[in-house]
Amino acid sequence: MEKTPITIQNHLEQLAPNVKKIRLKSIIFFVILFVVVTGTTWIKFTVSPYIEVSWGVGAYLISAVAIFLILIAQQLYLLFTRTEIFYQGRDLYFGGAVIAIGFIVIIFIEMLGIFAIPTTLVAFISAPLFKKRRDAFTANLFCNFLVLIVLTIEHIYPVGGFVVTDRFRALDIVVSFSMGVVGGAFATYFVSSKPGRLKYILKGLAVAAFLYVMIIGYALIQGVYREPSCADTLICRVTLMAALSLGLVAALSPLLIAIVLQPILESVFNLLTDARLVDFCDHNSPLIKRLRLEAPGTFSHSLVVASFAEMCAVAIGENPYLARAAAYYHDVGKLENPQYYKENQGDRNLHDEILPEVSVEIIKNHTEDGLVLCDKYNVPREISHVTVQHHGTLLISLFYNKAKSLTDNEVDAVQYSYHGVKPRSKIAAIIMICDAAEAAIRSMDEPDGEKIDNLLSTIILERINSRQFEKCEISLKDLTTIKNTIIGMYGGLYHARLKYPDGK
C-alpha cells in the first residue's frame, strides 16, 4: 500500500518536470552536439583533398565559431517556438542525434563528389518519427546549414585566407544546400508518417525520383555555364555522367539509411510513432496477451472502449492510434485482481464477502497497478499515464454508498475516491468518458438513442462538476462532439440481432 503515493508522485514529477534539471540537461546536450559536430568537421578537414594541413588554427577556429552560432540558433528556435520539446527530453536528444548522424554521413559521402551529397537524409529519418512535421523540416534545415558552412570553409579557405579558387565549386555548394532545403521540405511533408512501411517506401521513392531529376537538371545547366560554347563537350559529358551515377547515391541513400536507422532510433529513444502504436495494439504483445488470457472480460471491455476512443479522437482532431492504444492499456492494472471486477465474474460477486473499505482499496489500486505494469513492460508514458488518469479523483459511489448504509457515522468521501491524477490530455479525457460510457451502456435495460444521450450527458456533467477536466485543454465543444460520436456508434456496436428459429 505504501508504493501508491510514491509512484503517483513520480507520475506527477514527469508531468511537471524540474526546470533546473531540464536546463542542465539541455546545456549538456548542446555541448555534446557541438563537440561531435566540431570534431567530425576537423577530422574531415584532415582527410580532405582540397585543403592543406598547414592552415594553422585560424580555419579551425572559424569552423568552430560558425558551428557554435548555428547550434545556438537551433537552440533558440526550440526554446522560443518548441518549448515543449525541452520538457520531453527524448525528443530533444533524438533531434540532436539525427542532426549529428545526418551531418556525419553527408560530409563524408561528399568525398565521392558534389552530386552524391544526400542532403535530405535528416528529413527522411525524422519525418515519420517526429510528432510535428515542422520539427523534421527544421532539423533538416539546420543540418544543411552546418554542411553549407563546413563545405564552404573546406573548399574556399586555402592557405592565407578566404579566396574563391573555384567559382563553380562555390556555386555547387550553394545549389546543393538549396536542393537540401527544397528536397527536405518535400520529403518532410510528402513522406507519410502513418503506419505502413510499404507506403513509406513508395512515397520515399517518389521523393527520390524528384531529387534525381533536380540533380540531373542542375548537371545539364552546369555543363552549359561551364562551357557556354560547348566547344569542349568533354566537360559537359563528364559532368552529366557524374550526375547520373552519383545522383543515385544522393537520391536513394537517404531512403535506404532511414529504413535501417528508424527502428533503431525508435527503440533507443523510446519514440512513439503511429507504426509503433499499432504494434502496441497487437493482441499478442506481452501485456495485452496477458490481459486477453487472464482477464478476458476486461479485454473485451477494452476493445469496445478502444473503438469508441478511436472515433472520438478522429472527431476532435486527436491521434486515433494513440487513443486506441491508451484504451487497450487503461485497465491492465486489473490483472492484479481480475476476479474482483464484474466483467470477469460469473454468478458470484466476491465483493459481497468483504467490507466496502477493502473492496474500494482493490478497485482504487488498479490504476496504480496499471502504471507499474506498463513501466515493467516498457510501455511509453503517453500510453501508461492514462492508467492513472482515466478515473482521475472520482468518487467510487457504489462502495461509498454501501459503506454509508453500514454505519451511522460519517464516511470520508476521500477514502472512497480514486487517488489518481486528473486527465492532463484530451486523449486521457476521451478514455475517461468512453470507459464510463461503455460500462454504463452495457448495464442498461433496452437502451435507445434518447437514453444513451441522457446517460452520456450525466456522465460528462458529473465529471465537469467534479472538475476532472480542469488540467487538460478539452473544451465543451469537444465534449459535445465526443458524446455525439458515441451515440452515433451505439447502433453499430450494440444493435439488435434477428432471432432465428431453433435449429434453422
C-alpha positions as CSV (number, residue, x, y, z in Angstrom):
1,M,0.0,0.0,0.0
2,E,3.0,2.3,0.5
3,K,4.0,2.2,-3.1
4,T,1.0,4.1,-4.4
5,P,1.8,7.6,-3.3
6,I,5.5,7.1,-4.4
7,T,4.5,6.0,-8.0
8,I,1.8,8.7,-8.3
9,Q,4.4,11.2,-7.1
10,N,6.8,10.0,-9.8
11,H,4.0,10.4,-12.3
12,L,3.3,13.9,-11.3
13,E,7.0,14.8,-11.5
14,Q,7.1,13.5,-15.1
15,L,4.1,15.7,-15.9
16,A,5.7,18.8,-14.3
17,P,9.4,18.2,-14.5
18,N,12.1,20.1,-12.7
19,V,13.0,23.2,-14.7
20,K,16.6,23.4,-13.4
21,K,17.3,19.8,-14.3
22,I,15.9,20.4,-17.8
23,R,18.1,23.4,-18.3
24,L,21.1,21.5,-17.2
25,K,20.3,18.6,-19.5
26,S,19.8,20.9,-22.4
27,I,23.2,22.5,-21.8
28,I,24.9,19.1,-21.6
29,F,23.0,18.1,-24.8
30,F,24.2,21.3,-26.6
31,V,27.9,20.7,-25.5
32,I,27.8,17.1,-26.7
33,L,26.3,18.0,-30.0
34,F,28.8,20.8,-30.5
35,V,31.8,18.6,-29.7
36,V,30.5,15.8,-32.0
37,V,29.9,18.2,-35.0
38,T,33.1,20.2,-34.5
39,G,35.2,17.0,-34.0
40,T,33.8,15.4,-37.1
41,T,34.5,18.6,-39.1
42,W,38.1,18.7,-38.1
43,I,38.5,15.0,-39.0
44,K,37.0,15.8,-42.4
45,F,39.5,18.6,-42.8
46,T,42.4,16.4,-42.1
47,V,41.5,13.9,-44.8
48,S,40.1,16.4,-47.4
49,P,42.0,16.5,-50.7
50,Y,41.0,20.2,-51.1
51,I,43.0,21.7,-48.2
52,E,46.4,21.7,-46.6
53,V,47.1,20.7,-43.0
54,S,49.3,23.8,-42.8
55,W,46.4,26.1,-42.4
56,G,47.1,26.9,-38.8
57,V,44.5,27.4,-36.1
58,G,42.6,30.1,-37.9
59,A,40.4,28.0,-40.1
60,Y,39.7,25.5,-37.2
61,L,38.5,28.4,-35.0
62,I,36.4,29.8,-37.8
63,S,34.6,26.5,-38.3
64,A,34.1,26.1,-34.6
65,V,32.6,29.5,-34.2
66,A,30.3,29.0,-37.2
67,I,29.1,25.7,-35.9
68,F,28.6,27.2,-32.4
69,L,26.4,30.0,-33.9
70,I,24.3,27.7,-35.9
71,L,23.7,25.3,-33.0
72,I,22.8,28.3,-30.8
73,A,20.3,29.4,-33.4
74,Q,18.8,25.9,-33.3
75,Q,18.5,26.0,-29.5
76,L,16.9,29.4,-29.6
77,Y,14.4,28.2,-32.1
78,L,13.5,25.3,-29.9
79,L,13.4,27.5,-26.8
80,F,11.0,30.1,-28.1
81,T,8.8,28.1,-30.6
82,R,9.0,24.4,-29.4
83,T,9.4,24.8,-25.7
84,E,7.6,21.5,-25.0
85,I,10.5,19.6,-26.6
86,F,12.6,20.7,-23.6
87,Y,10.1,19.1,-21.3
88,Q,10.2,15.9,-23.3
89,G,13.9,15.1,-23.2
90,R,13.8,12.2,-25.6
91,D,12.6,14.4,-28.5
92,L,15.4,16.9,-27.8
93,Y,18.0,14.2,-27.8
94,F,16.5,12.4,-30.8
95,G,16.6,15.6,-32.8
96,G,20.2,16.2,-31.8
97,A,21.2,12.7,-32.7
98,V,19.5,12.9,-36.1
99,I,21.3,16.1,-36.9
100,A,24.7,14.7,-35.8
101,I,24.1,11.4,-37.8
102,G,23.0,13.3,-40.9
103,F,25.9,15.7,-40.7
104,I,28.5,13.0,-40.3
105,V,27.1,10.9,-43.2
106,I,26.7,13.9,-45.5
107,I,30.1,15.4,-45.2
108,F,31.9,12.1,-45.7
109,I,29.8,10.9,-48.6
110,E,30.5,14.3,-50.2
111,M,34.1,13.0,-50.8
112,L,32.6,10.9,-53.6
113,G,31.5,14.0,-55.4
114,I,29.2,17.0,-55.0
115,F,26.3,15.2,-56.7
116,A,26.5,12.4,-54.2
117,I,25.5,14.5,-51.2
118,P,22.3,13.1,-49.5
119,T,21.1,16.5,-48.3
120,T,17.6,15.2,-47.5
121,L,18.9,12.4,-45.1
122,V,17.7,14.1,-41.9
123,A,14.2,14.7,-43.3
124,F,13.9,11.1,-44.4
125,I,14.9,9.8,-41.0
126,S,13.0,12.2,-38.8
127,A,9.7,12.8,-40.7
128,P,8.0,9.6,-39.6
129,L,9.4,9.9,-36.0
130,F,8.8,13.4,-35.0
131,K,5.3,14.3,-33.8
132,K,5.2,17.5,-35.8
133,R,6.5,17.8,-39.4
134,R,8.0,21.2,-38.8
135,D,10.4,19.7,-36.3
136,A,11.7,17.3,-39.1
137,F,11.9,20.2,-41.5
138,T,13.9,22.5,-39.1
139,A,16.2,19.6,-38.1
140,N,16.9,19.1,-41.8
141,L,17.4,22.8,-42.4
142,F,19.9,23.2,-39.5
143,C,21.8,20.2,-40.7
144,N,22.1,21.6,-44.2
145,F,23.3,24.9,-42.7
146,L,26.1,23.1,-40.9
147,V,27.0,21.3,-44.1
148,L,27.0,24.5,-46.1
149,I,29.4,26.2,-43.6
150,V,31.8,23.2,-43.4
151,L,32.0,22.7,-47.2
152,T,32.4,26.4,-47.8
153,I,35.3,26.6,-45.4
154,E,36.8,23.4,-46.8
155,H,36.7,24.5,-50.5
156,I,37.2,28.2,-50.2
157,Y,39.7,28.6,-47.4
158,P,43.2,27.8,-48.8
159,V,46.4,28.8,-47.1
160,G,46.4,32.5,-46.5
161,G,42.7,33.2,-46.0
162,F,39.4,33.2,-47.9
163,V,39.9,33.1,-51.6
164,V,37.3,31.8,-54.1
165,T,39.6,29.4,-56.1
166,D,36.7,27.8,-58.0
167,R,33.6,29.8,-58.5
168,F,31.8,26.8,-60.0
169,R,32.6,24.8,-56.8
170,A,31.2,27.6,-54.7
171,L,28.1,27.6,-56.8
172,D,27.8,23.8,-56.5
173,I,27.8,24.1,-52.7
174,V,25.1,26.7,-52.6
175,V,22.9,24.8,-55.1
176,S,23.4,21.6,-53.1
177,F,22.3,23.5,-50.0
178,S,19.2,24.8,-51.8
179,M,18.4,21.3,-53.0
180,G,18.7,20.0,-49.5
181,V,16.2,22.6,-48.2
182,V,13.7,22.2,-51.0
183,G,14.0,18.4,-51.2
184,G,13.9,18.2,-47.4
185,A,10.7,20.2,-47.3
186,F,9.2,18.0,-50.0
187,A,10.3,14.8,-48.1
188,T,9.0,16.1,-44.8
189,Y,5.5,16.9,-46.0
190,F,5.1,14.2,-48.5
191,V,6.5,11.1,-46.8
192,S,3.7,9.7,-44.8
193,S,4.1,9.2,-41.1
194,K,1.2,6.8,-40.9
195,P,1.7,3.1,-40.3
196,G,2.8,1.1,-43.2
197,R,6.4,0.6,-44.4
198,L,5.3,0.0,-47.9
199,K,3.6,3.4,-48.2
200,Y,6.7,5.0,-46.7
201,I,9.0,3.3,-49.3
202,L,6.7,4.1,-52.2
203,K,6.5,7.8,-51.2
204,G,10.2,7.8,-50.5
205,L,10.9,6.5,-53.9
206,A,8.7,9.3,-55.4
207,V,10.7,11.9,-53.5
208,A,14.0,10.2,-54.6
209,A,12.9,10.5,-58.2
210,F,12.1,14.2,-57.7
211,L,15.6,14.7,-56.2
212,Y,17.2,12.8,-59.0
213,V,15.5,14.9,-61.6
214,M,16.7,18.1,-59.8
215,I,20.3,16.8,-59.8
216,I,20.3,15.9,-63.5
217,G,18.7,19.2,-64.4
218,Y,21.3,21.1,-62.5
219,A,24.1,19.0,-64.1
220,L,22.8,19.9,-67.6
221,I,22.6,23.6,-66.7
222,Q,26.1,23.4,-65.1
223,G,27.5,21.9,-68.3
224,V,26.2,24.9,-70.3
225,Y,27.5,27.6,-68.0
226,R,30.9,25.9,-67.5
227,E,31.4,25.7,-71.3
228,P,28.8,28.0,-73.0
229,S,30.1,27.5,-76.5
230,C,30.0,23.7,-76.0
231,A,33.3,23.6,-78.0
232,D,34.7,21.2,-75.4
233,T,31.9,18.7,-74.9
234,L,34.1,16.6,-72.6
235,I,33.3,18.8,-69.6
236,C,29.6,18.5,-70.3
237,R,29.8,14.8,-70.7
238,V,31.8,14.2,-67.6
239,T,29.5,16.4,-65.5
240,L,26.4,14.6,-66.8
241,M,27.9,11.1,-66.2
242,A,28.9,12.1,-62.7
243,A,25.3,13.3,-62.0
244,L,23.7,10.2,-63.5
245,S,25.8,7.9,-61.3
246,L,26.4,9.9,-58.1
247,G,22.8,11.3,-58.2
248,L,21.5,7.8,-57.5
249,V,23.5,7.9,-54.3
250,A,22.1,11.3,-53.3
251,A,18.6,10.3,-54.2
252,L,18.3,6.8,-52.8
253,S,20.7,6.7,-49.9
254,P,18.5,8.8,-47.6
255,L,15.7,6.4,-48.0
256,L,17.8,3.3,-47.5
257,I,19.7,4.7,-44.5
258,A,16.4,5.9,-43.0
259,I,14.8,2.4,-43.3
260,V,17.8,0.9,-41.4
261,L,18.0,3.6,-38.7
262,Q,14.4,4.3,-37.9
263,P,13.7,1.1,-35.9
264,I,17.0,1.5,-34.0
265,L,16.2,5.1,-33.1
266,E,12.6,4.3,-32.2
267,S,14.0,1.7,-29.7
268,V,16.9,3.8,-28.4
269,F,14.8,6.9,-27.7
270,N,11.6,5.1,-27.0
271,L,9.8,7.2,-29.6
272,L,6.1,6.7,-30.0
273,T,5.3,6.7,-33.7
274,D,1.9,5.7,-35.3
275,A,3.5,2.5,-36.6
276,R,4.7,1.6,-33.1
277,L,1.3,2.4,-31.6
278,V,-0.2,-0.1,-33.9
279,D,2.4,-2.7,-32.7
280,F,1.4,-2.0,-29.1
281,C,-2.2,-2.8,-30.0
282,D,-1.2,-6.2,-31.3
283,H,-3.2,-8.8,-29.3
284,N,0.0,-10.9,-29.0
285,S,2.0,-8.1,-27.5
286,P,3.1,-9.2,-24.0
287,L,0.9,-7.2,-21.7
288,I,-2.2,-7.3,-24.0
289,K,-1.8,-11.1,-24.3
290,R,-1.8,-11.4,-20.5
291,L,-5.0,-9.3,-20.4
292,R,-6.6,-11.4,-23.1
293,L,-5.8,-14.7,-21.3
294,E,-6.1,-13.7,-17.6
295,A,-8.9,-11.2,-17.7
296,P,-11.0,-11.9,-20.9
297,G,-13.9,-9.7,-19.7
298,T,-11.6,-6.7,-19.1
299,F,-10.0,-7.4,-22.5
300,S,-13.4,-7.4,-24.2
301,H,-14.4,-4.1,-22.4
302,S,-11.1,-2.5,-23.6
303,L,-11.8,-3.4,-27.2
304,V,-15.1,-1.6,-27.1
305,V,-13.6,1.4,-25.3
306,A,-10.9,1.4,-28.0
307,S,-13.5,1.6,-30.8
308,F,-15.2,4.5,-29.0
309,A,-12.0,6.3,-28.3
310,E,-10.6,6.0,-31.8
311,M,-13.6,7.5,-33.4
312,C,-13.9,10.2,-30.7
313,A,-10.2,11.1,-31.3
314,V,-10.8,11.4,-35.0
315,A,-13.8,13.6,-34.4
316,I,-11.9,16.2,-32.3
317,G,-8.7,16.1,-34.2
318,E,-6.5,13.9,-31.9
319,N,-4.3,10.9,-32.7
320,P,-6.6,7.9,-33.2
321,Y,-3.7,5.5,-32.9
322,L,-2.8,6.9,-29.5
323,A,-6.4,6.8,-28.4
324,R,-6.8,3.1,-29.3
325,A,-3.5,2.2,-27.6
326,A,-4.4,4.1,-24.5
327,A,-7.8,2.3,-24.4
328,Y,-6.1,-1.1,-24.8
329,Y,-3.9,-0.5,-21.7
330,H,-6.1,1.7,-19.5
331,D,-7.3,-1.2,-17.4
332,V,-4.3,-3.5,-17.4
333,G,-4.0,-2.9,-13.6
334,K,-7.0,-5.2,-13.2
335,L,-4.6,-8.1,-13.9
336,E,-3.6,-8.0,-10.2
337,N,-7.1,-9.0,-9.1
338,P,-9.1,-9.8,-12.2
339,Q,-11.8,-11.8,-10.3
340,Y,-12.8,-8.7,-8.3
341,Y,-14.2,-6.9,-11.4
342,K,-17.7,-7.5,-12.7
343,E,-16.8,-8.2,-16.3
344,N,-14.6,-11.1,-15.2
345,Q,-17.0,-12.6,-12.7
346,G,-19.6,-15.3,-13.1
347,D,-22.6,-15.5,-10.7
348,R,-20.5,-15.0,-7.6
349,N,-19.5,-11.4,-6.6
350,L,-16.5,-11.5,-4.3
351,H,-17.3,-8.0,-3.0
352,D,-20.4,-9.4,-1.3
353,E,-18.0,-11.3,1.1
354,I,-15.7,-8.4,2.1
355,L,-16.1,-5.0,3.7
356,P,-16.6,-2.0,1.4
357,E,-13.3,-0.4,2.6
358,V,-11.4,-3.5,1.4
359,S,-13.3,-3.5,-1.8
360,V,-12.6,0.1,-2.6
361,E,-8.9,-0.4,-2.0
362,I,-8.8,-3.2,-4.5
363,I,-10.7,-1.1,-7.1
364,K,-8.6,2.1,-6.5
365,N,-5.3,0.2,-6.8
366,H,-6.0,-1.0,-10.4
367,T,-5.0,2.4,-11.8
368,E,-1.7,2.5,-9.9
369,D,-1.1,-1.2,-10.6
370,G,-1.6,-0.5,-14.3
371,L,1.1,2.2,-14.3
372,V,3.5,-0.2,-12.5
373,L,2.8,-3.0,-15.1
374,C,3.2,-0.6,-18.0
375,D,6.6,0.5,-16.7
376,K,7.6,-3.1,-16.2
377,Y,6.7,-3.9,-19.9
378,N,8.3,-0.7,-21.2
379,V,5.1,0.9,-22.4
380,P,5.7,4.5,-23.4
381,R,4.5,7.1,-20.9
382,E,1.9,8.6,-23.3
383,I,0.1,5.3,-23.0
384,S,0.9,4.3,-19.4
385,H,0.0,7.7,-17.9
386,V,-3.6,7.2,-19.0
387,T,-3.9,4.3,-16.5
388,V,-3.8,6.7,-13.6
389,Q,-5.7,9.5,-15.3
390,H,-8.8,7.7,-16.7
391,H,-10.5,7.8,-13.3
392,G,-9.0,11.0,-12.1
393,T,-10.1,11.6,-8.5
394,L,-13.7,10.4,-9.0
395,L,-15.8,9.0,-6.1
396,I,-16.4,5.3,-6.3
397,S,-20.0,5.7,-5.4
398,L,-21.0,2.1,-5.2
399,F,-18.8,1.3,-2.2
400,Y,-19.2,4.7,-0.8
401,N,-23.0,4.3,-0.6
402,K,-22.5,0.7,0.7
403,A,-20.3,2.0,3.5
404,K,-22.8,4.7,4.4
405,S,-25.5,2.1,4.7
406,L,-23.5,0.0,7.1
407,T,-22.8,2.8,9.6
408,D,-24.4,5.8,11.2
409,N,-21.0,7.6,11.4
410,E,-19.7,10.0,8.8
411,V,-17.9,8.3,5.9
412,D,-14.9,10.0,4.4
413,A,-15.5,10.5,0.7
414,V,-11.8,11.0,0.0
415,Q,-11.2,7.4,1.2
416,Y,-13.7,6.2,-1.3
417,S,-12.3,8.2,-4.2
418,Y,-9.6,7.4,-6.7
419,H,-6.2,8.8,-5.7
420,G,-5.1,9.2,-9.3
421,V,-4.4,12.2,-11.5
422,K,-6.9,14.3,-13.3
423,P,-6.6,14.0,-17.1
424,R,-3.8,16.0,-18.5
425,S,-4.5,15.4,-22.2
426,K,-7.5,15.2,-24.4
427,I,-6.7,11.5,-25.0
428,A,-7.0,10.8,-21.3
429,A,-10.3,12.7,-21.1
430,I,-11.6,10.7,-24.0
431,I,-10.7,7.4,-22.3
432,M,-12.3,8.6,-19.1
433,I,-15.6,9.3,-20.9
434,C,-15.5,6.2,-23.1
435,D,-14.7,3.9,-20.2
436,A,-17.6,5.1,-18.2
437,A,-19.9,5.1,-21.3
438,E,-19.2,1.5,-22.3
439,A,-19.8,0.2,-18.8
440,A,-23.0,2.2,-18.3
441,I,-24.5,1.4,-21.7
442,R,-23.8,-2.3,-21.3
443,S,-25.6,-2.3,-18.0
444,M,-28.7,-0.5,-19.3
445,D,-32.0,-2.4,-20.0
446,E,-33.3,-1.8,-23.5
447,P,-31.2,1.3,-24.3
448,D,-32.1,3.6,-27.1
449,G,-30.8,6.8,-28.5
450,E,-32.6,9.1,-26.1
451,K,-31.5,7.1,-23.1
452,I,-27.9,7.0,-24.3
453,D,-28.0,10.7,-24.8
454,N,-29.2,11.4,-21.3
455,L,-26.7,8.9,-19.8
456,L,-23.7,10.4,-21.6
457,S,-24.9,13.9,-20.6
458,T,-25.0,12.8,-17.0
459,I,-21.5,11.2,-17.2
460,I,-19.9,14.3,-18.7
461,L,-21.7,16.7,-16.4
462,E,-20.6,14.7,-13.3
463,R,-17.0,15.0,-14.4
464,I,-17.3,18.7,-15.2
465,N,-18.9,19.3,-11.7
466,S,-16.1,17.4,-10.0
467,R,-13.5,19.4,-12.0
468,Q,-12.0,16.4,-13.7
469,F,-11.1,18.3,-16.9
470,E,-9.5,21.4,-15.3
471,K,-6.0,20.1,-16.1
472,C,-6.5,19.4,-19.8
473,E,-7.4,21.6,-22.7
474,I,-10.6,19.8,-23.7
475,S,-13.5,22.2,-24.5
476,L,-17.2,21.9,-24.1
477,K,-17.4,21.7,-27.9
478,D,-15.1,18.7,-27.8
479,L,-17.1,17.1,-25.0
480,T,-20.3,17.5,-27.1
481,T,-18.6,16.0,-30.1
482,I,-17.4,13.1,-28.1
483,K,-20.9,12.5,-26.8
484,N,-22.5,12.6,-30.2
485,T,-19.8,10.3,-31.6
486,I,-20.5,7.7,-29.0
487,I,-24.3,8.0,-29.7
488,G,-23.7,7.5,-33.4
489,M,-21.5,4.4,-32.7
490,Y,-24.0,2.9,-30.3
491,G,-26.1,1.5,-33.2
492,G,-23.1,-0.3,-34.7
493,L,-21.8,-1.9,-31.5
494,Y,-25.0,-2.7,-29.6
495,H,-27.5,-3.2,-32.4
496,A,-30.2,-5.9,-32.0
497,R,-29.9,-9.2,-33.8
498,L,-32.6,-11.1,-35.6
499,K,-33.7,-14.2,-33.6
500,Y,-33.6,-17.3,-35.8
501,P,-35.8,-20.3,-35.2
502,D,-34.1,-23.1,-33.2
503,G,-32.2,-25.5,-35.4
504,K,-32.6,-23.4,-38.6
